[in-house]
Amino acid sequence: VMLVESGGGLVQAGGNLTLSCAASGFTFTASGMSWARQAPGKGREWVAGIYVDEITRYAESVQGRFTISRDNAKNMVYLQMNNLRPEDTAVYYCNADPPRNELWGQGTQVTVSS
């Protein structure tokens, strides 16, 4: 059972990034999936979720700027992040939704400079 995040990096405020998450070892198509983030010195924050019926939900802080999507044929989840802000700086993690402890991976660092 594994999730591997990728696609993070350094970007200027107003820029865009797309994160990817590769899933393996569980029935991906039967699972809601989510992205969460953890900023320095703060707790982990849920960001977005996408469910088996393709319904999506977002935290208020990213609504209208981030888009979560999934490709069931590839067992992949994506997070398109537009108009990034310095306060979006964090390590981003994907997980199931609701999250499963054994699925927390290393995450991918996103740094937004002002």
C-alpha positions in Angstrom: 0.0 0.0 0.0 1.7 3.2 -1.1 1.1 6.7 -2.3 3.9 8.7 -3.9 3.6 12.4 -4.4 5.5 14.5 -6.9 5.5 17.8 -8.7 6.4 20.3 -6.0 8.9 23.0 -6.3 9.7 26.7 -6.0 7.4 29.2 -7.7 6.7 32.9 -7.5 3.5 34.2 -6.1 0.8 34.1 -8.8 2.4 31.0 -10.4 1.0 27.6 -11.0 2.0 24.0 -10.1 0.5 20.6 -10.7 1.0 17.9 -8.1 0.7 14.2 -8.9 0.1 11.2 -6.6 0.6 7.6 -7.7 -1.4 5.0 -5.8 -0.8 1.3 -5.4 -1.7 -1.6 -3.3 -5.4 -0.8 -2.6 -8.7 -0.5 -4.6 -8.2 3.0 -5.8 -11.4 3.2 -7.7 -13.4 2.4 -4.5 -11.7 5.1 -2.5 -12.2 8.8 -2.1 -8.9 10.6 -2.3 -7.6 13.9 -0.8 -4.8 16.3 -0.6 -3.6 17.8 2.7 -0.7 20.1 3.5 1.4 21.0 6.4 3.1 24.4 6.7 6.1 25.0 8.9 5.1 25.1 12.5 1.5 24.2 11.8 -0.7 21.1 11.9 -1.7 19.2 8.8 -4.6 20.8 6.9 -7.1 19.1 4.6 -7.1 20.9 1.2 -9.3 19.0 -1.3 -11.1 15.8 -1.8 -12.5 13.9 -4.7 -14.9 11.0 -4.2 -15.9 7.9 -6.2 -18.8 9.8 -7.8 -16.3 12.5 -8.9 -17.7 15.0 -6.6 -15.0 17.4 -5.4 -14.7 19.5 -2.2 -12.2 22.2 -1.3 -11.0 24.1 1.8 -12.2 27.6 1.7 -8.6 28.9 1.5 -8.0 27.2 -1.9 -11.6 27.3 -3.3 -11.4 28.7 -6.9 -7.7 28.4 -7.2 -7.0 24.6 -6.8 -8.5 21.8 -8.8 -8.4 18.1 -7.7 -8.8 15.4 -10.3 -8.3 11.7 -10.6 -7.5 9.2 -13.4 -8.8 5.8 -12.3 -7.2 4.0 -15.3 -3.8 5.1 -14.0 -4.5 5.1 -10.2 -3.4 8.8 -10.1 -4.7 11.9 -8.3 -3.7 15.4 -9.3 -3.9 18.8 -7.7 -3.7 21.8 -10.1 -2.7 24.8 -8.1 -3.2 28.2 -9.7 -2.5 31.8 -8.5 -0.3 30.5 -5.7 0.3 32.6 -2.6 3.1 32.6 -0.1 0.7 31.1 2.5 0.3 28.1 0.3 3.9 27.1 1.1 3.8 23.7 2.7 4.5 20.0 2.3 1.6 18.5 0.3 0.4 15.0 0.9 -2.2 12.8 -0.8 -4.2 10.2 1.1 -7.5 8.4 0.9 -10.6 10.3 2.1 -11.2 9.7 4.9 -7.4 9.4 5.4 -5.7 6.2 6.4 -2.6 6.4 8.7 -0.7 3.8 6.7 -0.9 5.9 3.5 0.9 9.0 4.7 3.9 9.3 2.4 6.9 11.7 2.2 4.9 14.5 0.6 6.2 17.0 -1.9 7.4 20.5 -0.9 5.8 23.5 -2.4 7.4 26.9 -1.8 5.8 30.1 -3.0 8.0 33.2 -2.9 6.6 36.7 -2.6 
